[in-house]
Amino acid sequence: MNTVIRDAWVIFKKDIKIDKMLLILSILFMGYIGITISMFIGGEYQNDKQFIPMADIMMLIMTPMLGFYYSKKSFKYMTDDSYTQMLVYLRTLPISPKVIMCYRYIQMVIAFTMNSVIVFSIIYGVSYQLRSEISIGNYLCFALTWIGYALVVTGIYIHLEFTNSGRKYFWLTLVLIVITIIVGITNWLLGGNLLLYTMEMSKEWGLLSPVMWGALVGGIISLTLMGKLTFRRLQYRDLL
């Protein structure tokens, strides 16, 4: 296992060195996401906490993006099939599929760490209404709750990324986004508000919030199961 992690880490560091704009573009894109989400959260409070679906939908769609880096190559996955080309390259190396999966998960963990700090710091810093409602400690609980949800969806995205062509991956992710929008609107029509619910649970329970722990445990379980499924499919996928 130590050899697998070491080899995966070497590939990850090489990626960072080759694509020098990767971190800069990721930071800029995460800044944009943070400001966008904070605007919708601000709108939620300015409307006296009315049950509007857009804030929920933005959180449901955008928080899973925290698990990815963004570069020119990332945005060309449909035209250049860059994800498949990456797998083709990795298969030419003397490494096992376990190393490839470990590399992707290392990339995900570091992306989540960096992007979550950027996005949730911006949201808390920009949203005056949010700062007046919740302490930093309870806000951390709120952020971890949504990160737990994001882990669940990220596992699905990684599976689709590793097992499909760029064009098919685009259409499948589009289907997921449409389903997410339908879930957000349905929840609103039923009188629910995920954003305010997770906020209230964080304020009431803090880091003991059952919703936060449920989301994090669910996220880890989902990542583990999807990782095993992706690993099996990856071993037999024809990349030609």
Residue pairs with C-beta under 8 A, 6 or more apart in sequence:
4 96
4 98
4 99
4 102
5 102
5 106
7 95
7 99
7 102
7 103
8 99
8 100
8 102
8 103
8 105
8 106
9 103
9 106
11 90
11 93
11 95
11 99
11 103
12 103
12 106
12 107
12 110
15 22
15 107
16 22
16 23
19 71
19 73
21 71
21 72
22 69
22 70
22 71
23 69
23 114
25 70
25 71
25 72
26 69
26 70
26 71
26 111
26 114
26 115
27 114
27 118
29 70
30 66
30 114
30 115
30 118
30 119
31 118
31 122
33 62
33 65
33 119
34 118
34 119
34 120
34 121
34 122
34 123
34 126
35 122
35 126
36 58
36 62
37 55
37 58
37 59
37 62
37 119
37 123
38 122
38 123
38 126
38 127
38 130
39 126
40 54
40 55
40 58
41 55
41 123
41 127
41 129
41 130
41 195
42 126
42 127
42 128
42 129
42 130
43 52
43 54
43 55
44 50
44 52
44 55
44 195
44 196
45 127
45 129
45 130
45 133
46 129
49 193
49 196
51 188
51 191
51 192
51 193
52 188
53 184
53 185
53 187
53 188
55 193
55 195
56 184
56 187
56 188
56 193
56 194
56 195
57 180
57 181
57 184
57 185
59 146
59 194
59 195
60 149
60 180
60 183
60 184
60 194
61 177
61 180
61 181
63 119
63 146
63 147
63 149
63 150
63 153
64 149
64 150
64 153
64 154
64 157
65 115
66 111
66 112
66 115
66 116
66 119
66 147
66 150
66 154
67 108
67 111
67 112
67 115
67 150
67 151
67 154
67 157
67 158
68 74
68 108
68 111
68 115
68 154
68 157
69 107
69 111
73 80
73 82
74 82
76 82
77 83
77 166
77 169
77 170
78 166
78 167
78 169
78 170
79 166
80 166
81 165
81 166
81 167
82 166
83 161
83 162
83 166
83 169
84 165
84 166
84 239
87 100
87 162
87 234
87 237
87 239
88 239
90 100
90 103
91 100
91 239
97 231
97 234
97 235
98 231
100 234
101 227
101 230
101 231
101 234
104 158
104 162
105 223
105 227
108 154
108 158
112 147
112 150
112 151
112 154
116 143
116 147
120 139
120 143
123 130
124 130
124 131
124 136
124 139
130 139
133 199
133 203
134 142
134 199
134 202
134 203
137 206
137 207
138 202
138 203
138 206
139 202
140 207
141 201
141 202
141 205
141 206
141 207
141 209
141 212
142 198
142 199
142 202
144 207
144 212
144 215
144 216
145 198
145 201
145 202
145 209
145 211
145 212
145 215
145 216
146 198
146 215
147 215
147 216
147 219
148 212
148 214
148 215
148 216
148 217
148 218
148 219
149 215
149 219
150 219
151 216
151 218
151 219
151 220
151 222
151 223
152 215
152 218
152 219
152 222
152 223
153 176
154 223
155 219
155 222
155 223
155 225
155 226
155 227
156 176
156 222
156 226
157 173
157 176
158 226
158 227
158 230
159 226
159 229
159 230
159 233
160 169
160 172
160 173
161 169
162 230
162 233
162 234
162 237
163 230
163 233
163 234
163 237
164 172
184 194
187 193
187 194
197 211
198 211
201 209
201 210
201 211
201 212
202 209
202 211
202 212
205 211
205 212
